[in-house]
């Protein structure tokens, strides 16, 4: 039985459990709700929760782990003579998965029985024709090793699915019967339901934390593997980035990438911070209610535009426009549409609603009594904004700018399409450069062999970027929390 139908069954069992649990509790006290420890609905929720939640957790974990375990067991059975590296093993397993999918489709379309599938051998003259008939495209012949691995993959997947069905139904039925049996008038159903909900909330919070820990650990372990193959000092202080030049320690220096990242982010902040801050001051201090109700949502529409659209805008509109002014026909400073200025301007436009929205909230949080006191001393509105409101809101505004900077440093699509791919140390804002995020994409594009430093360097780049953005976020939160209380 598929996971979808298992989910439908346990959901139906939970609904039935709610109805029966509520009815059983009421029946145990002769229909007098006053004799129940908890409200009748809590008894229904208790049965539904015990029928649904444990079975659903097992179902989710099984669906996630079964392919991983089966893939590892089948890959371990493939002789090492059929591949030379982990990348080639992945390609072999891709063929195995395609053949196994074709065998499954042959069974579903009644082209062949399960017994016939198990008895197939690679010398069958019509095997490729039958696979092509069910829509499986293969690049070469089906070798005996691939066929036997596909048969093993199919058999173990079927066994795992059968075991999943039995285990999930037993757990769901067991929880259903146990909870239904305990649905009596003196049972503390509300306490159990509230404890169960609390555990679910703790689990949700723990899942987010564990996901973060998993991401960090994956970066750390792969970065350690990279530095086991490549000197750390050459990576951190190297001034040349050229991964295709294998064997040379100077080819994987991060400094050109960091320079491009910080340079483009600086240009973006020079665009976003003044415009966003001035927009926030206008909306918070000068705009009427009608103007604010219209202008603020329109400004924040920019935040909902996908970054790939910004990248296309940079490549097709902003880049050619800058070339027309600073290119060969103009000042002669710019050679092509891709440059630091192109990516920085467009990224700055993308960050405007980020800066303005945060700054607007921070300015509005300044107590009105401070404004009234300034007006009472004879200050004008502009003097009040300049000498009272902005100093009071300055820590929060600085925090907003630092958060915007971390957002700019982590941007990918705009710099991929607008900044170019040249890793260089250059002060010319009209030259093409690249960033850390762009090179992470390029290093992991295609069939990457994760046993080579040219692929593992992406994790070292990601770790560097993670530390940089984490530091900016921590600094922003520190500034906001340290100085915000002075004005509350």
N, C-alpha and C positions, 0 to 999 in steps of 0.2 A: 504494500500500500504506500502511495506517495505521501510525502510530508504534508502536502496541501490537504489531502483528505483526512489525515490524522488530526490536523489542526481543526478542521471542520467538526470532526467527531468529538474532540474534547471540548470545543466551544459549545456544541449542542448539549453535551453532558453537564457542562457548567450551568447552562440555562435551566436544564431540567432539575439540577441539584438545587438551584435557588428556589424554584417553585415547590419542590417536594420538601426541602428543609424548612421553609416557612410554614408550609401546611402541617408538617409533622409536629413542629413546636407548638403551634396553636392547638392541634388535636390533643397533645399531651396534657393541656390544662383546660380541656373542655371548651375551647374557644374564648376563654377569658384572658384577654391580653394583659390585664393587670397582674396576673400571677406569673408572667414571664420575667425572668431576670433582665432581659434585653428586649429591644424592639423586635418585632417579628422579622423585619428585613435583615437584621444581623444574623439570624439563624440561616436564612437563605444565602447570604453572602459567605458565611462560613463554609457551607457545603460547596458552593461554586468555587471558592478560593482553593480549597483543598483538592477539588477535582481538576482544576485548571492549572494552577501555578506550578506545582511540582512536575506534572507531565509536560508542561510547556517548556520549563527549564531544561529537562532531559532532552526534549525534542530539539531545541535550539543547539545545545551542546553537541548532540549526536550529529546533527546535520553539518555542523562546522568541522568536527573532528574526524568523522568517518572518511571523507575524501582524502584528508591529510594522511591518515594512518594507512589506508589502502594504497595510496600513491607511493608512500615510502616503502611499503612491503613489496609491491610489484617492482619498483625501481631497484630495490636491493637484490631481486632475483635475476636481473638482467646481467649477463656476463660482462666483465670489464673489458673484454676484447671488442665489444661493440661500440665503445665510446672512449674518448681520450680525456675529456674534461667534463665538468659539471654542466657546461653549456650544451655540449653534444648530448649528454644524458637527457637534458630537458627537451631537446628536439626529438629524441627517440621516444620519450614519454608522450610527446604531442601526437606522434604517429600512433602510438598504442591507444591513446584516448580516442582518436578518430576512428580507428578500426573497431574498438569496443562500442562506440556510439553506432557505427554501421551495423554491427551484429545485433545490437538491441533493436534497431529499426527493422532489420530483417525479421526478427521474431514478431514485432508489432504488426508488420504488414503480411504476416503468414508466408513469407518467402521461405522460411526454414524454421524448424522446431528447435526447442531448447536442446534436445538430445542431439539433433543434427549439428547445432553450433558447437557443442562440446566435442563432437567427433571430427570437426573440420581439421584439415591440415593445409599447410601452405602450398602443397603441390596441386590442390584442387584447381582444375582448369577454369572453372567458372567463378572463382572467388572474387576476383577483381570486378568482373562483370556484375555480380550480384551486389557488391558494395557500391558500384557506380549507379546501379538501378535504384538504390535507396538514397542517393545523393551524397555519398561520401567521396570526396576528391582526395586521391593519394598521389604523392609525388613520384613514387617508385613502386617496385614490387613489394608484396607483403612477405617479408621473410618469416621463417619458422619461429624465430625469437619474438618478433613483434606479434605474430598471431597468438602464440602461447601466452604472452604477457597480456594481450587483450582479452583472451579467454579467462585468464586468472582474474583480471580486473572486473570483468562482467560477473563472474561467479562470486567473488568476494563482495561486490556491490549488492548483488541480490541477497546474499546471506545477511549482510549488514542491514539492508532495508527490512528484511523479514524480522530480524532481531529487534530493530527499532520499533516496528509495529507492535510486537508482542510486549516489549518492555513498557512502551508509552501507554498502551491500553491497560496493562495491569496496574501501573501507577495511578492512572486516572480513575479506574474503577475502584481501586483500593482506597484512595482518598475520598471518593464519592461515598462509598459505603461506610467508612469510618466516621465521616462527618455527619452523615445522615443518622447513623445510629446514636450519636451523642446529642442530637437535636431534641432535647427535653427542656421542660420549663425551668429547671434549676441550673441549666448549663450556662456558663458565662460567655455567651457568644460574642458580645461586644468586645470583651477583653481580648479574645483570640483574634477577632477581625482587626482590631486596632494594632495588635502586636504584629500581625501579618503585614498590614500596610506599612508599619514602621520598618519592618525588615525589607520590604520592597523598596522603600525610599533609601535605606542604607545601601542596598544592593545597587540601585541606580547611581548613587554618588560614588560608590566603590568602583563601579564599572568605568566611570569617567576617569577616576584617578588611576586605575590599573591600565587603562588605555594610554594615558600620558606616560606612565612608567614604562610600558612596553615600547612606545615610540622612542623614548630616551635610551632605553637599553639597546634597542636595535641599532641606533646611531652609535652608541658607545662601543659595542662589540665590533661592529664593522669598521669603525674608525681605528680601533686597536689593531685589527687585522691589516688595515692599510699601512699603519705606521710600522708594522712588522715587516712590510715589504719596501717601504719608502721612508727615507730619513725625515723626521719631524721638522728639523731645522730648515731643510731645503724646501719643505712645503710651506712653512710659515714665513720664511724670509726670501723665497725665490722670487725673481722679478720677471720670469718668462713662463708663459703658459702655452704648452704645445704637447698635448697628450699623445699625438701620433708619433712623436719622437721618442720611441721606447728606449729605455736603458739609461737616459741621461737625467741626472738629479735635478737639472735646472728646468726641466720641462713641465713640472707640476707646481710651480710657485703660485701662491694664492694672492700675492700683493696686487697684481694687475686687476684681478677680479674684485678684490675689496675696494680698490680705488674706483673702479667703474661703478660699483654698487653705491658707495658713499657720494660720489660726484653726482650721479643721477638723482639720488635721494635729496641731496642738497638743493639742486635746481627745483625739484618738485616742491620742497618745503618753502623755497623762496616765492613760489607761485601760490601755494595753498594757504600759508599762514597769514599773510596780509589780507588777501581777499576773504578768506574764511573768518578771520577775526573781525574785520570791518563789517562783514555781513551780520555776524552775531551781535555786534554792538548796535547796529541799526535795528535789527529785529527785536532786541531786548529793551532798548532805551528810547527809540524814536518812532518805530512803526506803530500804527494804530492796530486795533484788534482785527479789523477786516484785512488790512494789508498783511499782517503777520499770519493770519489763517490761510492766506493764499500763497504768500511768498515762501514760507518755511517748507510746506510739502513740495512745492515745485523745486526748491533748492535740493531737497533730500532725494528727489528722483534720480539725481546723478549717482547716488550711492547704489541704486538698484540696477544700473547698467552693467552687463557682464564685461569683465576686463578684456575679453577677446574683441569686443566691439570697440573699446578704447584703443586697442592695438591696431585694428583696421583703420580707425580714425587717424591715428598717428602716422601710419604708413601711407595712406592715400590722400590725406588732406593737409595735416600739419607739416609733414616732411617736405612735400613738394612746395608748399607755401614758403617755408624757410629757405629752400634751395633757390626760389625765385628772388629772394632778397639777399641772401648771403652766399649764393652759389657763384658759378663762373660768369653768369650774366650780370651779377650784382657786385658785391664786395669781394668775391673770390675766396671767401673763408671756408666754404662748405663744399665737399666733393660729392655727397650723395644725400638721399632723403633720410637715411638712418644716421642718427647722431645722439649725443648726450642731450642736447637741447630739445630734440624732437620727443624723446621719451620723457624727459623731465617736465616739459610743458604739459603733456597729456596726463602724466601721472599726477601733476599738481592739480589739474582740473578734477581728476578723480577724487583727490583728497579734500577738496573744498568742503563738501557736505560733512565729512568726518570732523574737520576742525570747527566748522561753524556750529554744528549741532552740539558738540561737547562744550564749546565756549559759551554758546547761548544758555545751556543749562547751568553752567557755572556762574555766569553773570546774573541770571535770574535767582540764583541761590543767595546772592548778597542781600542781607536784610534791608528792607525798605527804610527802617529807622536810620540807617547810615545816610541814605539819600536825603531824608527829611531833615536830618541835622545839618547837612551841607547847605540845603536850600534855606534853612533858618538862619544860617550865618551869612546869607547874601550871595552864595555862589550861584553861577548860572548852570544850566543843564550840562553844557560841554565841560565846564570846570569840574562839575560833580563826577561826570563820567571819567575824566582824565585823572583827577586827583583823589577820588574816593573809591569809585566802583572798580576800576581796573587794578589799582594796587590791592584791593581786597580780594579780587578774583585771580590775581596773578599766579599763585601757586597752582590752582586748578588749570589755568590756561597753559602753563608750562607743562603740566602733566599731559594735557591734550595734545600739545605739540610733540612731545616725546612718543606718545602712542601713535600719532600720525607718522612719525619717523620710522617706527618699527613696522608699520604697515607698508611704508614705501620700500624699506629694505627687503621685505619679503615678496614684493610684487614680481611676477614672472612674465605674463603674456605681453604686457606693454613693452617691456625691455626686449623680449625676444623679437617682436615685430618692429619696434621703433628705434632701438639703440644699436643694432648690428651684432656682430659676433667677434669683433676684434678685441683681443685682450692686450691692452697697452696702458702704459703710464704716461698720460698726456694731459696738459692743462687746457687744451683747445676744446671748448664746449660744443664745437660744431664738427668734431671728429666722431667717428663710429667707435663705440666701446661696448663692452659686455659686462655682465654681472654674475654674481655667484649663482643665483637662481637659474639663469639662462644656461650656465654650464652644467648644472645638475641635470637639467633636462637633456642636454646634448649627450652627456656621458652615459645616460641610462636609456637612450633611444636605440631601438633595435635589439638584436640578440646579444646581450651583454654577458661576458664571462666574468662571474664574480670572484674568480680566483686571480684576477689580474689587477694591478694597482690602477690602471686606467679606468676601471669600473668602480673599484672601491673608493677612489678619490671622491666620488659623489657623496659618499657618507661623511667623509671628512669635511667637505664643503658644507653639507647640511648641518653638521655639528657646530661648525664655526658660526654659521648663520643663526642657529638656535641659541647659542651663547650670547651673540650680539643682540638679538631681539629680546631675549629674556632679560638681559641687563638693562635695556631701555625701559621695558615694562616695569621691572622692579624699581628703577629710579623714579619713573613717573608716579607709581603708587606711593613710594616713600615721600616724595615731595607733596603730593596731595594730602596724605594722611598727617604729615608732620605739621603743616601750616594751616590746614583747613579749620582747625578748632579755634583759631584766634578770632574768627569772624562768625562763630555760631552763638 
